[in-house]
């Protein structure tokens, strides 16, 4: 077996299962799941109709780069959403079977182990696929702490020169999972300048880009266009229908950007064998072409965020994220500022699942930026949200006595 497998950390939900292995949920309450970021809103019916109407096409092999119609639809969506001048559907767009597998395989294709100490820079806390893919690509992860001091966006200017000289790939998640922070145009400019200076690839995970409250977040390709970088040199983005359209099981997303990167990556994927089934492609076209269901989806999350802020904002000291569907919650002092203690109490006394923040981050120089935080995903229904709020109120009140 690959000896690097031994260096992988257990997945956050495996750690949660171990933490709660000897615990019993509050039996007087039904279960409410706020730990996993799995959308629970109803998928758009018209997309499911397209999927069902084309099930007969499951008998045909799909091509690795998907149909031209799908790539063109994605290119048009990118141009409209991010004010891009032109996206070439033949060279700058590649449909993928969900961004999780694409992010993982992209690292394997990009990292060059012939160079000295290949390094992949990533935010901390982070989506664990970044780290696992880096380890299995025989590269070294370098973690950028995202804390209140830097608005949960990381201080990239503080990274030592010798790290940038070894960096081959930088991951950015904007809107960020779990903190909800977003990159500004100035933030993007700083990173693009660093990429030009040290010649590394920027990979922007933008899977939460359509879940915002006011203005839509600026994406990496949008920043490239603003700086006259129409070839998107060394820049790629990942997008998905999972959060945008409540279709996590469709496993449909795409990577777009620098053609000089995507073309060899396409060859890699041809060998990997991750082509999207034709019925999924046709359903994806329908989803990317419609914005009404996306606006409705946003409105539901906005309603739930407003509800939580009104009812628990002061008691739990909630801070609104800039985008996404997570609360990054500082653990109340009555739980000793301990995220494991708090998630156990939520489970044992309120039958609510949340995720301990330390499981989403790594300790650097004796500090774990996720320790003392809990991630709450507002994926449950409005009715379940109301119920969860009442239970948390009771829990917090009981522990104040």
Secondary structure, DSSP 4 states (H G I P E B T S, - for coil): --GGGGGPPPPHHHHHHHHTTT----TTS--EE-SS----SPPPHHHHHHHHHTGGGGGSPPPTT--HHHHHHHHHHHHHHHT-S---TTTSEEEES-HHHHHHHHHHHH--TTSTT-EEEEEES--HHHHHHHHHTT-EEEEEE--GGGTTS--GGGS-HHHHHHEEEEEEESS-TTT-----HHHHHHHHHHHHHHT-EEEEE-TTTT-BSSSPPPPHHHHHHHTT-TT-TTEEEEEEHHHHTT-GGG--EEEEE-HHHHHHHHHHHHHHT-PPPHHHHHHHHHHHT--HHHHHHHHHHHHHHHHHHHHHTTTTT----SBSSEEEEEPPGGGTT-HHHHHHHHHHHH-EE-EEGGGGS-EETTEETTTTEEEEETTS-HHHHHHHHHHHHHHHHHHH-
